[in-house]
Amino acid sequence: MFPLHREREQPIFSARAHVFQIDPATKRNWLPASKHAVTVSFFYDASRSVYRIISVGGTKAIINSTITPNMTFTKTSQKFGQWADSRANTVYGLGFSTEQQLQQFAEQFKEVKEAARLAREKSQERFELANPALNIAAPELSEDRHSPPLLTVNGPGEEKLFRSKSAEVELTAEKERVKKMLSEGSMCEINLEAELFTLQDSNAKLVAALQEANSSVEQWKKQLAEYQEETDRLRDQVAELESQLGHPAAGQTGREELSQSLEKLEAQLRDKDQEIHNLQSKKTDVGELEKEREEAMQRLQDVERRNTELEDQVQSAEKTLASSREDQKQAEVEVRRIIEVLDVKICDLNDLRQSLAKLIDK
Protein backbone atom coordinates (compact mmCIF):
# COMPACT_ATOMS: atom_id res chain seq x y z
CA MET A 1 0.00 0.00 0.00
CA PHE A 2 2.74 2.43 0.90
CA PRO A 3 4.72 2.25 -2.42
CA LEU A 4 1.51 3.00 -4.29
CA HIS A 5 0.90 5.94 -1.98
CA ARG A 6 4.40 7.33 -2.59
CA GLU A 7 4.03 6.97 -6.34
CA ARG A 8 0.78 8.86 -6.56
CA GLU A 9 1.67 11.67 -4.09
CA GLN A 10 4.66 13.86 -4.98
CA PRO A 11 6.16 16.96 -3.27
CA ILE A 12 5.87 20.17 -5.28
CA PHE A 13 7.37 22.75 -2.87
CA SER A 14 9.33 22.64 0.40
CA ALA A 15 10.53 25.22 2.94
CA ARG A 16 12.12 25.29 6.41
CA ALA A 17 10.12 26.91 9.22
CA HIS A 18 9.24 26.72 12.91
CA VAL A 19 5.77 25.18 13.32
CA PHE A 20 3.18 26.39 15.86
CA GLN A 21 -0.44 25.50 16.68
CA ILE A 22 -3.03 27.64 18.40
CA ASP A 23 -3.73 26.83 22.05
CA PRO A 24 -7.09 24.94 22.02
CA ALA A 25 -7.90 26.29 25.49
CA THR A 26 -7.36 30.02 24.94
CA LYS A 27 -7.52 30.22 21.11
CA ARG A 28 -5.01 33.09 21.43
CA ASN A 29 -1.60 31.78 22.45
CA TRP A 30 0.71 29.83 20.13
CA LEU A 31 2.11 26.45 21.18
CA PRO A 32 5.35 25.30 19.48
CA ALA A 33 4.84 22.04 17.58
CA SER A 34 8.55 21.67 16.77
CA LYS A 35 11.64 22.44 18.84
CA HIS A 36 13.56 23.63 15.79
CA ALA A 37 12.98 24.48 12.14
CA VAL A 38 11.53 21.54 10.15
CA THR A 39 10.70 20.90 6.50
CA VAL A 40 7.18 21.93 5.46
CA SER A 41 6.13 20.56 2.04
CA PHE A 42 3.20 20.84 -0.38
CA PHE A 43 2.15 17.42 -1.74
CA TYR A 44 -0.13 16.64 -4.71
CA ASP A 45 -2.11 13.42 -4.97
CA ALA A 46 -2.77 12.96 -8.69
CA SER A 47 -5.19 10.06 -8.22
CA ARG A 48 -7.60 12.11 -6.06
CA SER A 49 -6.58 15.62 -7.20
CA VAL A 50 -5.87 16.60 -3.58
CA TYR A 51 -3.25 19.07 -2.32
CA ARG A 52 -1.87 18.72 1.22
CA ILE A 53 0.66 20.44 3.50
CA ILE A 54 2.72 17.87 5.42
CA SER A 55 5.51 18.30 7.97
CA VAL A 56 7.13 15.61 10.11
CA GLY A 57 8.90 16.30 13.39
CA GLY A 58 10.69 13.37 14.98
CA THR A 59 8.43 10.33 14.62
CA LYS A 60 5.07 12.05 14.13
CA ALA A 61 3.36 14.23 11.56
CA ILE A 62 2.94 17.69 13.11
CA ILE A 63 1.12 19.08 10.02
CA ASN A 64 -1.34 17.13 7.84
CA SER A 65 -3.59 19.76 6.32
CA THR A 66 -5.66 19.26 3.17
CA ILE A 67 -5.92 22.48 1.13
CA THR A 68 -9.46 23.61 0.34
CA PRO A 69 -10.63 26.59 -1.75
CA ASN A 70 -11.99 28.42 1.32
CA MET A 71 -8.62 28.44 3.15
CA THR A 72 -6.60 31.66 3.45
CA PHE A 73 -2.95 32.09 4.37
CA THR A 74 -2.46 35.35 6.30
CA LYS A 75 0.89 37.08 6.89
CA THR A 76 0.70 38.52 10.41
CA SER A 77 4.29 39.86 10.49
CA GLN A 78 7.38 40.08 8.31
CA LYS A 79 8.39 36.47 9.04
CA PHE A 80 5.21 34.79 10.33
CA GLY A 81 2.07 33.51 8.65
CA GLN A 82 -0.93 31.36 9.59
CA TRP A 83 -3.97 29.52 8.21
CA ALA A 84 -7.00 27.79 9.75
CA ASP A 85 -7.88 24.13 9.09
CA SER A 86 -11.49 23.37 9.99
CA ARG A 87 -11.06 19.64 9.45
CA ALA A 88 -8.19 19.46 11.95
CA ASN A 89 -10.01 22.01 14.18
CA THR A 90 -6.86 24.08 14.66
CA VAL A 91 -4.85 27.02 13.35
CA TYR A 92 -1.31 26.44 12.07
CA GLY A 93 1.44 29.07 12.28
CA LEU A 94 4.82 29.13 10.51
CA GLY A 95 7.84 31.23 11.47
CA PHE A 96 10.43 31.73 8.72
CA SER A 97 14.01 32.97 8.97
CA THR A 98 13.58 35.56 6.19
CA GLU A 99 10.77 37.63 4.74
CA GLN A 100 11.52 36.23 1.27
CA GLN A 101 10.83 32.66 2.41
CA LEU A 102 7.49 33.76 3.88
CA GLN A 103 6.56 35.47 0.60
CA GLN A 104 7.45 32.37 -1.44
CA PHE A 105 5.35 30.14 0.83
CA ALA A 106 2.38 32.55 0.65
CA GLU A 107 2.52 32.63 -3.16
CA GLN A 108 2.71 28.83 -3.32
CA PHE A 109 -0.27 28.57 -0.93
CA LYS A 110 -2.28 30.87 -3.20
CA GLU A 111 -1.42 28.85 -6.30
CA VAL A 112 -2.28 25.54 -4.61
CA LYS A 113 -5.55 26.96 -3.29
CA GLU A 114 -6.59 27.99 -6.82
CA ALA A 115 -5.55 24.58 -8.17
CA ALA A 116 -7.63 22.90 -5.44
CA ARG A 117 -10.63 25.01 -6.44
CA LEU A 118 -10.33 24.00 -10.10
CA ALA A 119 -9.81 20.36 -9.12
CA ARG A 120 -12.95 20.40 -6.96
CA GLU A 121 -15.04 21.90 -9.78
CA LYS A 122 -13.81 19.25 -12.23
CA SER A 123 -14.44 16.52 -9.67
CA GLN A 124 -18.01 17.71 -9.13
CA GLU A 125 -18.62 17.82 -12.87
CA ARG A 126 -17.34 14.27 -13.31
CA PHE A 127 -19.43 13.10 -10.34
CA GLU A 128 -22.61 14.65 -11.77
CA LEU A 129 -21.94 13.16 -15.20
CA ALA A 130 -21.22 9.74 -13.69
CA ASN A 131 -24.39 9.87 -11.53
CA PRO A 132 -27.17 11.34 -13.70
CA ALA A 133 -29.85 10.01 -11.35
CA LEU A 134 -28.78 12.52 -8.67
CA ASN A 135 -29.44 15.45 -11.01
CA ILE A 136 -33.02 14.47 -11.93
CA ALA A 137 -35.39 17.32 -11.09
CA ALA A 138 -39.16 17.45 -11.10
CA PRO A 139 -40.43 17.33 -14.69
CA GLU A 140 -41.78 20.55 -16.11
CA LEU A 141 -45.41 20.13 -17.12
CA SER A 142 -46.64 21.96 -20.18
CA GLU A 143 -49.78 23.99 -19.84
CA ASP A 144 -51.48 22.32 -22.80
CA ARG A 145 -51.25 18.59 -22.23
CA HIS A 146 -49.67 17.65 -18.85
CA SER A 147 -51.07 20.20 -16.42
CA PRO A 148 -53.72 18.55 -14.25
CA PRO A 149 -56.80 20.47 -13.21
CA LEU A 150 -55.41 21.97 -10.00
CA LEU A 151 -58.85 23.30 -9.04
CA THR A 152 -60.13 19.78 -8.53
CA VAL A 153 -60.47 18.94 -4.87
CA ASN A 154 -58.77 15.60 -4.03
CA GLY A 155 -58.44 14.98 -7.75
CA PRO A 156 -55.69 13.35 -9.78
CA GLY A 157 -53.87 16.70 -10.22
CA GLU A 158 -53.02 16.98 -6.52
CA GLU A 159 -51.97 13.35 -6.41
CA LYS A 160 -49.50 13.81 -9.33
CA LEU A 161 -48.11 17.04 -7.86
CA PHE A 162 -47.59 15.34 -4.50
CA ARG A 163 -45.80 12.40 -6.12
CA SER A 164 -43.55 14.76 -8.10
CA LYS A 165 -42.51 16.69 -4.99
CA SER A 166 -42.00 13.47 -3.04
CA ALA A 167 -39.67 12.09 -5.73
CA GLU A 168 -37.71 15.34 -5.76
CA VAL A 169 -37.28 15.23 -1.96
CA GLU A 170 -36.15 11.60 -2.10
CA LEU A 171 -33.62 12.34 -4.85
CA THR A 172 -32.24 15.33 -2.91
CA ALA A 173 -31.89 13.23 0.25
CA GLU A 174 -30.18 10.45 -1.72
CA LYS A 175 -27.78 12.96 -3.24
CA GLU A 176 -26.87 14.39 0.17
CA ARG A 177 -26.41 10.88 1.57
CA VAL A 178 -24.03 9.92 -1.26
CA LYS A 179 -22.04 13.14 -0.83
CA LYS A 180 -21.77 12.48 2.92
CA MET A 181 -20.55 8.93 2.29
CA LEU A 182 -17.93 10.19 -0.17
CA SER A 183 -16.77 12.85 2.30
CA GLU A 184 -16.48 10.34 5.14
CA GLY A 185 -14.56 7.95 2.90
CA SER A 186 -12.15 10.72 1.90
CA MET A 187 -11.56 11.67 5.54
CA CYS A 188 -10.86 8.02 6.48
CA GLU A 189 -8.41 7.71 3.60
CA ILE A 190 -6.63 10.92 4.62
CA ASN A 191 -6.33 9.71 8.24
CA LEU A 192 -4.98 6.35 7.12
CA GLU A 193 -2.45 8.02 4.83
CA ALA A 194 -1.28 10.31 7.65
CA GLU A 195 -0.87 7.34 10.00
CA LEU A 196 0.98 5.39 7.30
CA PHE A 197 3.27 8.35 6.62
CA THR A 198 4.11 8.59 10.34
CA LEU A 199 4.77 4.86 10.64
CA GLN A 200 7.05 4.93 7.58
CA ASP A 201 9.10 7.78 8.98
CA SER A 202 9.39 6.02 12.36
CA ASN A 203 10.40 2.78 10.63
CA ALA A 204 13.11 4.57 8.64
CA LYS A 205 14.56 6.07 11.82
CA LEU A 206 14.52 2.70 13.59
CA VAL A 207 16.23 1.01 10.64
CA ALA A 208 18.94 3.68 10.59
CA ALA A 209 19.52 3.31 14.35
CA LEU A 210 19.65 -0.49 14.02
CA GLN A 211 22.16 -0.29 11.18
CA GLU A 212 24.34 2.05 13.20
CA ALA A 213 24.16 -0.27 16.23
CA ASN A 214 25.01 -3.30 14.08
CA SER A 215 27.95 -1.45 12.59
CA SER A 216 29.25 -0.62 16.08
CA VAL A 217 28.81 -4.23 17.23
CA GLU A 218 30.69 -5.57 14.20
CA GLN A 219 33.51 -3.13 14.87
CA TRP A 220 33.70 -4.17 18.51
CA LYS A 221 33.66 -7.86 17.54
CA LYS A 222 36.56 -7.29 15.16
CA GLN A 223 38.54 -5.40 17.79
CA LEU A 224 37.75 -8.09 20.37
CA ALA A 225 39.04 -10.80 18.02
CA GLU A 226 42.27 -8.84 17.50
CA TYR A 227 42.74 -8.50 21.26
CA GLN A 228 42.08 -12.19 21.76
CA GLU A 229 44.72 -13.07 19.14
CA GLU A 230 47.17 -10.73 20.85
CA THR A 231 46.36 -12.35 24.20
CA ASP A 232 46.96 -15.83 22.81
CA ARG A 233 50.28 -14.72 21.37
CA LEU A 234 51.38 -13.25 24.71
CA ARG A 235 50.32 -16.40 26.53
CA ASP A 236 52.42 -18.47 24.13
CA GLN A 237 55.39 -16.20 24.86
CA VAL A 238 54.81 -16.57 28.60
CA ALA A 239 54.69 -20.35 28.27
CA GLU A 240 57.90 -20.33 26.25
CA LEU A 241 59.66 -18.16 28.83
CA GLU A 242 58.46 -20.38 31.66
CA SER A 243 59.87 -23.42 29.88
CA GLN A 244 63.18 -21.61 29.45
CA LEU A 245 63.26 -20.73 33.16
CA GLY A 246 62.84 -24.40 33.98
CA HIS A 247 66.26 -25.43 32.45
CA PRO A 248 69.04 -25.54 35.13
CA ALA A 249 71.75 -24.69 32.59
CA ALA A 250 70.55 -21.11 32.29
CA GLY A 251 72.59 -18.52 34.21
CA GLN A 252 71.43 -16.29 37.02
CA THR A 253 71.48 -13.16 34.80
CA GLY A 254 69.45 -14.83 32.10
CA ARG A 255 66.91 -15.92 34.69
CA GLU A 256 66.54 -12.40 36.01
CA GLU A 257 66.04 -11.02 32.51
CA LEU A 258 63.50 -13.72 31.74
CA SER A 259 61.70 -13.01 35.01
CA GLN A 260 61.47 -9.32 34.14
CA SER A 261 60.23 -10.13 30.65
CA LEU A 262 57.69 -12.52 32.12
CA GLU A 263 56.41 -9.86 34.51
CA LYS A 264 56.06 -7.37 31.63
CA LEU A 265 54.19 -9.90 29.53
CA GLU A 266 51.88 -10.74 32.42
CA ALA A 267 51.18 -7.02 32.91
CA GLN A 268 50.40 -6.68 29.20
CA LEU A 269 48.19 -9.75 29.43
CA ARG A 270 46.24 -8.23 32.33
CA ASP A 271 45.83 -4.97 30.36
CA LYS A 272 44.51 -6.88 27.34
CA ASP A 273 42.09 -8.84 29.52
CA GLN A 274 40.84 -5.56 31.00
CA GLU A 275 40.33 -4.09 27.49
CA ILE A 276 38.45 -7.23 26.43
CA HIS A 277 36.24 -6.92 29.50
CA ASN A 278 35.56 -3.24 28.68
CA LEU A 279 34.65 -4.08 25.09
CA GLN A 280 32.29 -6.82 26.23
CA SER A 281 30.56 -4.39 28.60
CA LYS A 282 30.28 -1.86 25.77
CA LYS A 283 28.74 -4.52 23.57
CA THR A 284 25.94 -5.01 26.10
CA ASP A 285 25.36 -1.25 26.44
CA VAL A 286 24.21 -0.53 22.87
CA GLY A 287 20.83 0.60 24.14
CA GLU A 288 22.43 3.01 26.62
CA LEU A 289 24.71 4.40 23.91
CA GLU A 290 21.69 4.95 21.66
CA LYS A 291 19.92 6.75 24.52
CA GLU A 292 22.99 8.93 25.12
CA ARG A 293 23.13 9.74 21.40
CA GLU A 294 19.48 10.80 21.43
CA GLU A 295 20.10 12.98 24.49
CA ALA A 296 23.10 14.55 22.75
CA MET A 297 20.96 15.25 19.67
CA GLN A 298 18.33 16.82 21.90
CA ARG A 299 20.94 19.03 23.55
CA LEU A 300 22.27 19.97 20.12
CA GLN A 301 18.79 20.97 18.98
CA ASP A 302 18.32 23.08 22.12
CA VAL A 303 21.68 24.76 21.48
CA GLU A 304 20.66 25.50 17.87
CA ARG A 305 17.38 27.02 19.04
CA ARG A 306 19.25 29.09 21.65
CA ASN A 307 21.75 30.14 19.00
CA THR A 308 18.91 31.35 16.79
CA GLU A 309 17.45 33.37 19.65
CA LEU A 310 20.86 34.88 20.44
CA GLU A 311 21.35 35.82 16.78
CA ASP A 312 18.01 37.62 16.82
CA GLN A 313 19.03 39.44 20.02
CA VAL A 314 22.39 40.41 18.49
CA GLN A 315 20.67 41.79 15.38
CA SER A 316 18.29 43.80 17.56
CA ALA A 317 21.21 45.13 19.62
CA GLU A 318 23.09 46.08 16.45
CA LYS A 319 20.08 48.01 15.19
CA THR A 320 19.76 49.79 18.55
CA LEU A 321 23.49 50.60 18.55
CA ALA A 322 23.32 51.97 15.02
CA SER A 323 20.37 54.16 15.98
CA SER A 324 22.25 55.41 19.07
CA ARG A 325 25.30 56.23 16.99
CA GLU A 326 23.17 58.19 14.55
CA ASP A 327 21.60 60.15 17.40
CA GLN A 328 25.08 60.81 18.83
CA LYS A 329 26.32 62.12 15.48
CA GLN A 330 23.35 64.45 15.21
CA ALA A 331 23.96 65.69 18.77
CA GLU A 332 27.65 66.37 17.97
CA VAL A 333 26.67 68.35 14.88
CA GLU A 334 24.20 70.40 16.94
CA VAL A 335 26.88 71.11 19.60
CA ARG A 336 29.34 72.28 16.96
CA ARG A 337 26.74 74.60 15.51
CA ILE A 338 26.00 76.07 18.93
CA ILE A 339 29.74 76.56 19.57
CA GLU A 340 30.12 78.37 16.26
CA VAL A 341 27.19 80.66 17.11
CA LEU A 342 28.73 81.38 20.54
CA ASP A 343 32.08 82.21 18.91
CA VAL A 344 30.36 84.68 16.63
CA LYS A 345 28.52 86.26 19.58
CA ILE A 346 31.79 86.51 21.55
CA CYS A 347 33.50 88.26 18.62
CA ASP A 348 30.61 90.70 18.36
CA LEU A 349 30.81 91.36 22.10
CA ASN A 350 34.55 92.05 21.91
CA ASP A 351 34.00 94.48 19.07
CA LEU A 352 31.30 96.22 21.11
CA ARG A 353 33.63 96.49 24.12
CA GLN A 354 36.37 98.04 21.98
CA SER A 355 33.90 100.55 20.56
CA LEU A 356 32.76 101.51 24.06
CA ALA A 357 36.37 101.87 25.22
CA LYS A 358 37.10 104.25 22.35
CA LEU A 359 34.03 106.34 23.17
CA ILE A 360 35.08 106.56 26.82
CA ASP A 361 38.60 107.68 25.85
CA LYS A 362 37.18 110.45 23.70
Disulfide bonds with the S-S distance in Angstrom:
none
